[in-house]
Amino acid sequence: MLRPTKKTNKTVPNGKTVTTNTSGTFFTRVICLLITALTVTAVFTVIWTNPLSIDSYTHIAIGEHVLQFGVIPSHGNLSFKLTDPSLEWISHSWLSDVLLYMGQSISLRAGIFIILLPLLALSVYLVYLLLPRPRFTLPNILLLSITTIISSGFWRYQPFIFMIPLQLALMVIISRWHQGDKKTVWFIPLIFVLWANLAGGYIIIPALYCILTGITTLAASLLEANTHPRHLKAFGIAVTAGMLLSLFNPYGARIWMYWLTVIAVVYQNRSFSSLIGALTTYNQTSTRQAYSSLYLTLFTAYSGIIVIWIISSLVKNGRPALARIIPYLSHVMLMMLGYFWVRFIPFSVFILLPLAASAWAIWSNTSGSRSKIKPLSVVGLTCTYAVLPLTIIFAPPLTPAPRTPQQLADVIKDVKVPENILTTYDNTGYIMYTNPEYKMLLDAQDDLIDDGSLITNYQPVGNYASAFQNVSQTQSIHTAIISRDVSGLSQTLASDQKWALIYFDDNGAIFVDRNTIPENKLIGIELKHVNLETNLGFSAASATESARELEAFIDRFPENYFAKGQLATVYRIIRAYNPAREQLLSIPKQFWTFATYTELGRLEAAQGKCKSAETAFQTALSYRNEKNYSRTVLDIAVLYAGCLGDKKKAKHYFQRYNSFLVTANEREKLNALTKQFGIDFSD
């Protein structure tokens, strides 16, 4: 229950007496400070846990190259790929890359304090300046809190973090221009120049924003909003000058074409190009493993609340509410960008905040008695947004660090693998960073398959035999480092006798061309019985030989927990259950993944321990994501159908597996399996 408000009379310079609510102000400040403290702690927890993305090391390596050689690397400096000049990769974020490298040159943790947190603090302050006055109110602070927390899930060591304060600074400039300060628009060209060199590939963002701002400003003036259409001419000149000055970058007008590449990538990722695809992907993704999922969920709820507030405001307050909201409609374009290109979520949440605060203010003043609606709204917001940071602090979501293929990089150095090296998307940056003497195939996915089926390169099914053969011949590839996610490509190389497997872990696998490495060098390092062409990872007929090979491999790489799990599987197949359990238990718990728990479930099921197997499989599912948990679903379906005799649950999980992206052959096997257990999908 809130304390009674104490009223204090104060005489102001004009002689009038103003009554202020001192206890209410004190209470508000205490709550705001508490929420702020919780937010800072929660955000620091998230960023400190996982500051990297799979692209971070690429940008750090490029920044190091610029400082070391004094030139911005071209496509030919980093890649051996033969391509048309129009398709060559360009370092459009070269200045950001330099700053990122300098920030982490002492250590990555130092980079968090030098780069990440200061830029986040600057962004929060700039968006605070955009809030409707009075700014320091409980609803505004609560909205700012939830915005900051949502953005933190995507605040990574990436060039896009420099774009966010630039965009917010642009919005502050335009906001002051709306308030009548026409001189501020002459800072717009500076924003464009900085953007062109910090993240030039996305220069289209401020351009579109300014164009939409001009349109909405004109529309708002027609509705008698507090805008200044007479200043539109100066605004247009400033924006045009900014676009022209943006050409002063190392690549000139080429940066203005990069947005076409972005659209092409988004289009190819079909799971996000249709509502059904997006819902399917979201439904099959856990909010625990993929750090983006939790914050995307929050962002979705946040956006939904804003839509409700806007509609309610328009219904209850009509034209005046529309006039106040129209200037913010250009932000919606950036909200859509956040949905289509997930890493731009901070754009969306920061830029939508002024709209959210304005919509809430209108809604709370027009949704009934102010004496009732405001306290209820404040208490509701306080409870909701106080629980969120507390949850992240005391029960944080699983935020696995992006793959850092350190052992892959070490093997490359030790073996001195032959060039050229093909790397898939999530290994390229780290290999480039740790082995700068090698050139990489920077955009290999464009060559592996045609543009019409690009996304299949990142799915767990596919056949790339002819495409890879063509690429390897054209580009003279003699070493391939294949991500575990691109299992279709791994299977292609595993089935080709030309390629020898010399290393594998949970990051990926290294294959070398037998014709380019001495045969005596392969002795002792080639894995002849580890077969990535099969789901098991080996052939059941040669399980005993596979066990011996894996034992020797683990002796060489004792911290390769993926190989230990593989050996446990081999032991289970040959019914050596105790050694299998010993291998699993030798893996430290903090390194257990869905695959480890799945193997434990299979081991328990093989020994007839049905309830223990069910517990292990359910634990594995809590770690799931779309690409890696379909086999676990099939395992638990079989467990329910056979060992536990629960056909209702079995049918549920069989249907769930049937909804995944599996091959036609897998579906035929599934139909045969369900018939074996007497389960009919048509019931």
ZAMARGU-4260 file (C-alpha; in steps of 0.2 Angstrom, whole numbers, plus 5000, padded with zeros to 4 digits):
<rodrens>
0) 5000/5000/5000 | 5007/5017/4995 | 5010/5030/5009 | 4999/5045/5009 | 5006/5060/4999
5) 5012/5075/5009 | 5009/5091/5001 | 5022/5105/5002 | 5019/5123/4996 | 5033/5132/4987
10) 5034/5150/4981 | 5041/5152/4963 | 5049/5168/4956 | 5033/5174/4948 | 5025/5175/4965
15) 5013/5160/4963 | 5012/5146/4976 | 5015/5128/4969 | 5010/5113/4978 | 5022/5098/4976
20) 5020/5080/4982 | 5036/5077/4992 | 5033/5060/4999 | 5027/5054/4982 | 5043/5061/4973
25) 5054/5053/4986 | 5044/5036/4984 | 5046/5037/4965 | 5065/5041/4966 | 5068/5026/4978
30) 5058/5014/4966 | 5067/5021/4951 | 5084/5019/4959 | 5080/5001/4964 | 5074/4997/4946
35) 5090/5005/4939 | 5101/4995/4950 | 5093/4979/4946 | 5093/4983/4928 | 5112/4987/4928
40) 5116/4971/4937 | 5105/4961/4925 | 5113/4969/4910 | 5130/4967/4916 | 5127/4948/4920
45) 5121/4945/4902 | 5135/4955/4893 | 5149/4948/4904 | 5143/4930/4902 | 5143/4931/4883
50) 5150/4946/4874 | 5155/4937/4858 | 5145/4932/4842 | 5151/4920/4828 | 5157/4935/4818
55) 5167/4944/4832 | 5184/4937/4828 | 5182/4941/4810 | 5180/4960/4814 | 5194/4959/4827
60) 5206/4951/4814 | 5202/4964/4801 | 5205/4978/4814 | 5222/4970/4818 | 5226/4970/4799
65) 5222/4988/4797 | 5233/4993/4812 | 5247/4981/4807 | 5249/4985/4789 | 5241/5003/4788
70) 5228/4998/4775 | 5211/4992/4774 | 5211/4974/4768 | 5203/4970/4752 | 5195/4954/4746
75) 5211/4948/4739 | 5221/4951/4755 | 5210/4939/4765 | 5202/4927/4753 | 5209/4916/4739
80) 5191/4916/4731 | 5190/4919/4712 | 5175/4930/4709 | 5168/4945/4700 | 5173/4962/4707
85) 5155/4966/4710 | 5153/4951/4721 | 5169/4954/4731 | 5168/4956/4750 | 5172/4973/4757
90) 5176/4979/4775 | 5162/4992/4776 | 5164/4993/4795 | 5183/4995/4795 | 5183/5009/4808
95) 5172/4999/4820 | 5184/4984/4817 | 5199/4995/4822 | 5190/5001/4838 | 5184/4983/4842
100) 5202/4977/4840 | 5209/4991/4851 | 5196/4988/4864 | 5200/4970/4867 | 5219/4971/4863
105) 5223/4970/4882 | 5209/4956/4885 | 5191/4953/4879 | 5185/4958/4897 | 5194/4975/4895
110) 5185/4977/4879 | 5168/4975/4888 | 5172/4990/4899 | 5181/5000/4885 | 5168/4997/4871
115) 5152/4988/4875 | 5147/4995/4892 | 5151/5014/4887 | 5141/5012/4871 | 5127/5004/4880
120) 5127/5018/4893 | 5128/5031/4879 | 5113/5023/4870 | 5102/5023/4886 | 5106/5041/4890
125) 5102/5047/4872 | 5085/5037/4872 | 5082/5045/4889 | 5083/5062/4881 | 5070/5056/4869
130) 5057/5052/4882 | 5042/5064/4884 | 5044/5077/4897 | 5044/5075/4912 | 5057/5062/4909
135) 5061/5056/4927 | 5044/5047/4930 | 5042/5030/4936 | 5033/5024/4920 | 5047/5031/4909
140) 5061/5023/4920 | 5052/5006/4920 | 5050/5007/4901 | 5068/5012/4899 | 5073/4997/4911
145) 5064/4984/4900 | 5071/4992/4884 | 5089/4991/4891 | 5087/4973/4897 | 5079/4967/4880
150) 5093/4975/4870 | 5107/4967/4881 | 5103/4950/4874 | 5110/4956/4857 | 5123/4968/4863
155) 5138/4959/4856 | 5156/4963/4850 | 5150/4968/4833 | 5150/4984/4822 | 5131/4986/4824
160) 5134/4992/4842 | 5141/5008/4835 | 5126/5011/4824 | 5114/5012/4838 | 5120/5028/4847
165) 5122/5035/4830 | 5104/5032/4826 | 5099/5038/4843 | 5109/5054/4841 | 5101/5057/4824
170) 5084/5055/4833 | 5089/5068/4846 | 5094/5080/4833 | 5077/5078/4824 | 5068/5079/4840
175) 5075/5096/4844 | 5072/5101/4826 | 5054/5097/4829 | 5054/5108/4845 | 5059/5123/4834
180) 5079/5122/4835 | 5082/5123/4816 | 5101/5124/4818 | 5102/5106/4824 | 5099/5098/4807
185) 5116/5103/4802 | 5123/5090/4813 | 5115/5077/4801 | 5129/5076/4788 | 5141/5072/4802
190) 5130/5057/4807 | 5131/5051/4789 | 5150/5052/4788 | 5153/5043/4804 | 5140/5030/4799
195) 5148/5027/4782 | 5165/5022/4790 | 5158/5013/4806 | 5145/5003/4797 | 5144/5008/4779
200) 5135/4993/4773 | 5120/4999/4783 | 5120/5017/4777 | 5103/5014/4770 | 5095/5014/4788
205) 5098/5033/4792 | 5093/5037/4774 | 5076/5028/4775 | 5073/5035/4793 | 5076/5053/4787
210) 5065/5051/4772 | 5051/5044/4782 | 5054/5057/4796 | 5051/5071/4783 | 5035/5062/4777
215) 5028/5060/4794 | 5033/5077/4800 | 5023/5085/4785 | 5008/5073/4789 | 5009/5078/4808
220) 5009/5097/4803 | 4993/5094/4793 | 4985/5087/4809 | 4990/5103/4819 | 5004/5094/4828
225) 5018/5104/4837 | 5030/5103/4822 | 5038/5116/4810 | 5035/5112/4792 | 5044/5128/4787
230) 5060/5120/4792 | 5058/5105/4781 | 5068/5113/4767 | 5083/5115/4778 | 5080/5097/4784
235) 5080/5091/4766 | 5096/5100/4762 | 5105/5093/4777 | 5099/5075/4773 | 5105/5077/4755
240) 5122/5084/4760 | 5124/5069/4772 | 5120/5056/4759 | 5133/5065/4747 | 5146/5066/4761
245) 5144/5048/4765 | 5153/5044/4749 | 5169/5050/4758 | 5173/5032/4763 | 5186/5019/4756
250) 5172/5011/4745 | 5163/5026/4739 | 5145/5022/4732 | 5148/5003/4734 | 5142/5004/4752
255) 5125/5010/4746 | 5123/4993/4737 | 5126/4982/4752 | 5108/4983/4758 | 5103/4973/4743
260) 5114/4959/4750 | 5106/4960/4767 | 5089/4958/4759 | 5094/4943/4749 | 5101/4934/4764
265) 5085/4938/4774 | 5074/4932/4759 | 5085/4916/4758 | 5082/4912/4776 | 5064/4906/4773
270) 5060/4903/4791 | 5059/4922/4793 | 5051/4926/4776 | 5034/4920/4780 | 5023/4920/4796
275) 5021/4901/4796 | 5040/4898/4794 | 5043/4911/4808 | 5031/4903/4820 | 5038/4885/4816
280) 5055/4891/4820 | 5050/4899/4836 | 5040/4884/4841 | 5055/4873/4839 | 5067/4884/4848
285) 5069/4884/4867 | 5070/4901/4876 | 5084/4893/4887 | 5098/4889/4874 | 5097/4902/4861
290) 5100/4918/4870 | 5090/4928/4857 | 5074/4918/4860 | 5071/4925/4877 | 5074/4943/4872
295) 5064/4940/4856 | 5050/4934/4866 | 5051/4950/4877 | 5052/4961/4862 | 5036/4953/4854
300) 5027/4956/4870 | 5033/4974/4872 | 5028/4978/4854 | 5011/4970/4857 | 5008/4981/4872
305) 5013/4996/4862 | 5001/4992/4848 | 4987/4990/4861 | 4991/5007/4869 | 4991/5015/4852
310) 4974/5008/4847 | 4967/5012/4863 | 4973/5030/4863 | 4967/5033/4845 | 4950/5026/4849
315) 4948/5036/4865 | 4957/5052/4860 | 4955/5052/4841 | 4964/5065/4831 | 4974/5073/4845
320) 4982/5056/4849 | 4985/5053/4831 | 4994/5069/4829 | 5006/5065/4844 | 5009/5048/4838
325) 5012/5051/4819 | 5030/5058/4821 | 5035/5042/4829 | 5029/5031/4814 | 5046/5031/4805
330) 5052/5021/4820 | 5041/5006/4814 | 5052/5004/4799 | 5066/5000/4811 | 5055/4989/4822
335) 5052/4978/4806 | 5071/4978/4803 | 5073/4971/4820 | 5061/4957/4817 | 5069/4952/4800
340) 5087/4954/4805 | 5088/4948/4823 | 5104/4956/4828 | 5096/4973/4825 | 5084/4971/4840
345) 5092/4985/4850 | 5088/4996/4836 | 5070/4992/4838 | 5068/4992/4857 | 5078/5008/4859
350) 5069/5017/4845 | 5052/5011/4850 | 5054/5018/4867 | 5049/5036/4864 | 5033/5029/4855
355) 5030/5017/4869 | 5031/5031/4882 | 5020/5043/4872 | 5007/5030/4869 | 5007/5025/4887
360) 5005/5043/4893 | 4990/5046/4881 | 4982/5029/4886 | 4984/5032/4905 | 4976/5049/4904
365) 4961/5044/4893 | 4957/5026/4900 | 4946/5031/4914 | 4948/5040/4930 | 4966/5046/4932
370) 4965/5042/4951 | 4962/5024/4947 | 4972/5020/4931 | 4988/5028/4935 | 4992/5019/4952
375) 4986/5003/4944 | 4997/5005/4929 | 5012/5010/4939 | 5010/4995/4951 | 5008/4983/4937
380) 5023/4990/4928 | 5033/4990/4943 | 5029/4972/4948 | 5032/4966/4930 | 5049/4975/4927
385) 5056/4972/4944 | 5053/4953/4942 | 5062/4953/4925 | 5079/4959/4931 | 5078/4948/4947
390) 5075/4933/4936 | 5090/4936/4925 | 5101/4939/4940 | 5096/4924/4950 | 5091/4912/4937
395) 5099/4918/4921 | 5094/4909/4904 | 5107/4898/4897 | 5118/4909/4886 | 5131/4897/4878
400) 5146/4907/4871 | 5147/4906/4852 | 5159/4893/4846 | 5177/4897/4849 | 5186/4883/4839
405) 5202/4884/4848 | 5207/4866/4845 | 5203/4867/4827 | 5215/4882/4825 | 5228/4873/4835
410) 5227/4857/4824 | 5229/4868/4809 | 5245/4875/4816 | 5252/4858/4822 | 5248/4848/4806
415) 5252/4863/4794 | 5237/4858/4784 | 5239/4862/4765 | 5230/4877/4757 | 5218/4882/4751
420) 5206/4881/4766 | 5187/4881/4765 | 5179/4886/4781 | 5160/4887/4785 | 5152/4902/4792
425) 5155/4900/4811 | 5173/4895/4810 | 5180/4907/4798 | 5182/4922/4810 | 5192/4913/4823
430) 5203/4903/4811 | 5207/4920/4802 | 5211/4928/4819 | 5222/4914/4825 | 5230/4909/4808
435) 5232/4925/4798 | 5245/4917/4787 | 5231/4907/4779 | 5218/4914/4767 | 5200/4909/4769
440) 5185/4907/4757 | 5176/4921/4765 | 5159/4919/4757 | 5160/4900/4753 | 5141/4898/4754
445) 5138/4908/4738 | 5149/4895/4728 | 5143/4879/4736 | 5125/4880/4730 | 5115/4891/4719
450) 5107/4907/4725 | 5090/4899/4725 | 5094/4887/4738 | 5106/4896/4749 | 5097/4892/4766
455) 5099/4873/4764 | 5118/4875/4767 | 5114/4879/4785 | 5101/4865/4787 | 5105/4847/4794
460) 5100/4839/4778 | 5106/4840/4760 | 5118/4833/4747 | 5133/4844/4741 | 5143/4831/4732
465) 5143/4839/4715 | 5143/4857/4721 | 5158/4854/4733 | 5168/4844/4720 | 5166/4859/4708
470) 5171/4872/4721 | 5186/4862/4727 | 5192/4860/4709 | 5189/4878/4704 | 5196/4886/4720
475) 5210/4872/4723 | 5204/4868/4740 | 5214/4855/4749 | 5208/4857/4767 | 5190/4859/4773
480) 5184/4864/4791 | 5166/4860/4791 | 5154/4866/4805 | 5145/4852/4814 | 5129/4862/4809
485) 5132/4859/4791 | 5131/4840/4793 | 5126/4838/4774 | 5143/4844/4769 | 5151/4834/4782
490) 5143/4818/4776 | 5148/4823/4758 | 5167/4823/4763 | 5165/4808/4774 | 5159/4798/4759
495) 5172/4803/4748 | 5188/4793/4749 | 5198/4808/4742 | 5196/4816/4759 | 5204/4811/4776
500) 5196/4815/4792 | 5210/4821/4805 | 5200/4829/4819 | 5183/4832/4825 | 5174/4840/4840
505) 5158/4849/4844 | 5164/4864/4834 | 5167/4855/4818 | 5178/4843/4808 | 5194/4845/4798
510) 5196/4835/4782 | 5212/4836/4771 | 5215/4831/4753 | 5225/4814/4753 | 5234/4819/4737
515) 5241/4835/4745 | 5248/4828/4761 | 5262/4814/4763 | 5254/4797/4768 | 5266/4795/4782
520) 5260/4811/4790 | 5242/4804/4790 | 5247/4789/4800 | 5242/4791/4818 | 5231/4806/4815
525) 5218/4800/4802 | 5202/4794/4809 | 5197/4779/4798 | 5182/4772/4808 | 5174/4789/4814
530) 5161/4790/4801 | 5152/4807/4800 | 5141/4800/4786 | 5130/4791/4799 | 5120/4797/4813
535) 5130/4786/4825 | 5146/4793/4820 | 5153/4776/4816 | 5148/4760/4807 | 5140/4747/4819
540) 5149/4733/4810 | 5166/4741/4815 | 5161/4747/4832 | 5176/4738/4841 | 5189/4746/4829
545) 5180/4763/4832 | 5181/4761/4850 | 5200/4758/4849 | 5202/4773/4837 | 5192/4784/4849
550) 5202/4779/4864 | 5218/4784/4855 | 5211/4800/4849 | 5205/4805/4867 | 5222/4801/4874
555) 5229/4814/4862 | 5215/4826/4866 | 5209/4823/4883 | 5197/4838/4884 | 5188/4833/4869
560) 5171/4830/4877 | 5162/4827/4861 | 5174/4812/4857 | 5171/4806/4875 | 5152/4806/4871
565) 5155/4797/4855 | 5165/4784/4863 | 5151/4781/4876 | 5139/4778/4861 | 5151/4765/4854
570) 5152/4756/4871 | 5133/4756/4872 | 5132/4748/4855 | 5144/4734/4860 | 5135/4733/4877
575) 5149/4738/4887 | 5137/4748/4898 | 5149/4752/4913 | 5163/4759/4902 | 5150/4769/4893
580) 5144/4777/4909 | 5161/4780/4915 | 5165/4790/4899 | 5149/4801/4902 | 5153/4804/4920
585) 5170/4809/4916 | 5163/4824/4907 | 5162/4839/4919 | 5143/4844/4922 | 5146/4861/4915
590) 5150/4854/4898 | 5135/4843/4897 | 5124/4847/4882 | 5108/4840/4875 | 5118/4827/4866
595) 5126/4821/4882 | 5109/4819/4891 | 5102/4811/4876 | 5116/4798/4876 | 5113/4795/4895
600) 5094/4792/4891 | 5099/4779/4877 | 5111/4771/4889 | 5097/4770/4903 | 5084/4764/4890
605) 5096/4750/4884 | 5098/4744/4902 | 5079/4744/4904 | 5079/4759/4916 | 5064/4767/4908
610) 5060/4781/4921 | 5078/4786/4922 | 5079/4787/4903 | 5063/4798/4903 | 5071/4810/4915
615) 5087/4811/4904 | 5078/4814/4888 | 5067/4827/4896 | 5082/4836/4902 | 5090/4835/4885
620) 5074/4843/4877 | 5076/4858/4889 | 5092/4862/4880 | 5085/4860/4863 | 5085/4871/4847
625) 5078/4867/4830 | 5094/4860/4822 | 5099/4848/4836 | 5085/4840/4846 | 5074/4831/4833
630) 5083/4814/4836 | 5080/4816/4855 | 5061/4819/4851 | 5061/4803/4841 | 5071/4793/4855
635) 5058/4799/4869 | 5044/4794/4857 | 5051/4776/4855 | 5053/4776/4874 | 5035/4780/4878
640) 5029/4768/4864 | 5039/4753/4870 | 5048/4754/4887 | 5034/4765/4896 | 5019/4759/4886
645) 5011/4776/4885 | 5005/4777/4867 | 4996/4794/4870 | 5013/4803/4874 | 5022/4792/4861
650) 5010/4799/4847 | 5013/4817/4853 | 5032/4815/4851 | 5031/4806/4835 | 5020/4820/4828
655) 5032/4832/4834 | 5046/4824/4825 | 5036/4823/4810 | 5035/4842/4810 | 5054/4844/4808
660) 5064/4847/4792 | 5068/4829/4789 | 5070/4820/4773 | 5057/4810/4764 | 5067/4794/4768
665) 5066/4799/4786 | 5047/4801/4785 | 5045/4784/4777 | 5055/4776/4792 | 5044/4786/4804
670) 5028/4779/4796 | 5035/4761/4797 | 5040/4764/4816 | 5023/4771/4821 | 5014/4756/4813
675) 5026/4745/4822 | 5020/4752/4838 | 5002/4752/4832 | 5001/4771/4832 | 4990/4780/4818
680) 4993/4798/4815 | 4976/4800/4807 | 4966/4796/4823
</rodrens>
